[in-house]
Amino acid sequence: MSIILSSTILLGTLGLVSAVVLYVIARRFSVQEDPRIDQIVSLLPGANCGGCGYNGCRDFAVACCNSTSLDSMVCPGAGDIAMCKISSIVGLASSTISKRVATLRCNGSIDRRKPVANFDGIVSCRFQNTISGGTLSCVYGCLGCGDCVSVCRWNAISINNLTRLPEINNAACTGCGACSDICPRNLIEITPLKRQSIYVACSNCDKAKEAMSACKSACIGCGKCKRTCTFDAIVIRDNHAWIDQSKCRSCGKCIDVCPTGAIHVSELYSDNQTVTTQR
């Protein structure tokens, strides 16, 4: 028998034996995955944004199957309809999702803040904040490089070419928090969406003179809004007004008395589009 034929038979036999051994091992140690996991994954958006608190959509699906309650299980991108279907799959009552959206706490457009430097480097808010502190006068304000846009998997954020500020589409936003996590100045908050939300679009904590010198629309902590509010929803802290959304009734009186226009209202209309205005 030739050497080539002998080698072929030997290798073939070894291959067959190895295949049988691997098959036996695979059958012996195989783990049957819960078929409900794939059913749940098919209902999820697949963005793996982490807004649910888990490492991706599949990890969330596994947690749903292993959980004894869905009270804390919420996928911000799936919505109530998908969560109801998931509850049927796992046989548990679903929790109602209160839609949450990102809110920018800055209104310092480029016409309201003075340019103080030129920056010829990497176009990144985090890099600019670390190296130079930004090119505009307010060290608390938005840097406008668009890091938040780059991490948004829902295409809910865009940079306005005129103001150089991010604009958030509440209809598309899922409140996953990716934009909030990446903002180096903590200017983006994730808040419950109401029909009409009133908030202070400024994060400057300097005293009035310094704040106004840095930005024309800065909150100066004058307290007029607090004195006007009849629901005790506003406090002045760190030279800055803060609105407690749980107490605010969106009457708008604080907007009318704000001398710098720092208080804004975000209104949700019937077509699910949002418009941010000043009064």
Salt bridges, closest charged atoms under 4 A:
GLU33 OE1 - ARG58 NH2 2.79
ASP34 OD2 - ARG36 NH2 2.72
ASP38 OD1 - ARG58 NH2 2.92
ASP147 OD2 - ARG126 NE 3.50
GLU189 OE1 - ARG105 NH2 3.09
ASP232 OD2 - LYS247 NZ 4.00
